[in-house]
Amino acid sequence: MRFDLHLPACHSLKEKRAVIKPILEGCRRRYAVAAAEVGSQDKWQRAELGVAAIAGAPAHVTEVLDAVERFVWSFPEVEVVDSERTWAA
C-alpha cells in the first residue's frame, strides 16, 4: 500500500520527520507490517509512505491494510492526498 501525504504545518525536514516517525512506528508496532518513507524525502510538506504485509490468506491482508489505512487517516496533522493498494502473488 502506498500513501501520498501533504504535511501543511511542516516548514523543515526535521518537522516532517517528527510527524512521519510516529505514523511509521505505529504501523509497524500495531499491525506488524513493514513501513517506510519511499518518496518525496527532500520535500518538506510531502511524504510518500509504503506499507507491506504478508499473510496466508488474502482476507487477512485486506483486514490489516484496512486498519493501517484508518490509522494513517487518524492523524490530523497530515492530509492523505492519495492511497493505492497493489497486490503481488
ABEGO torsion letter per residue (X at the ends): XBBBBBBAABABAAAAAAAAAAAAAAAAAAAGBBBBBABGAABAABBBBBBBBBBABAAAAAAAAAAAAAAAAABAABBBABBBBBBBX
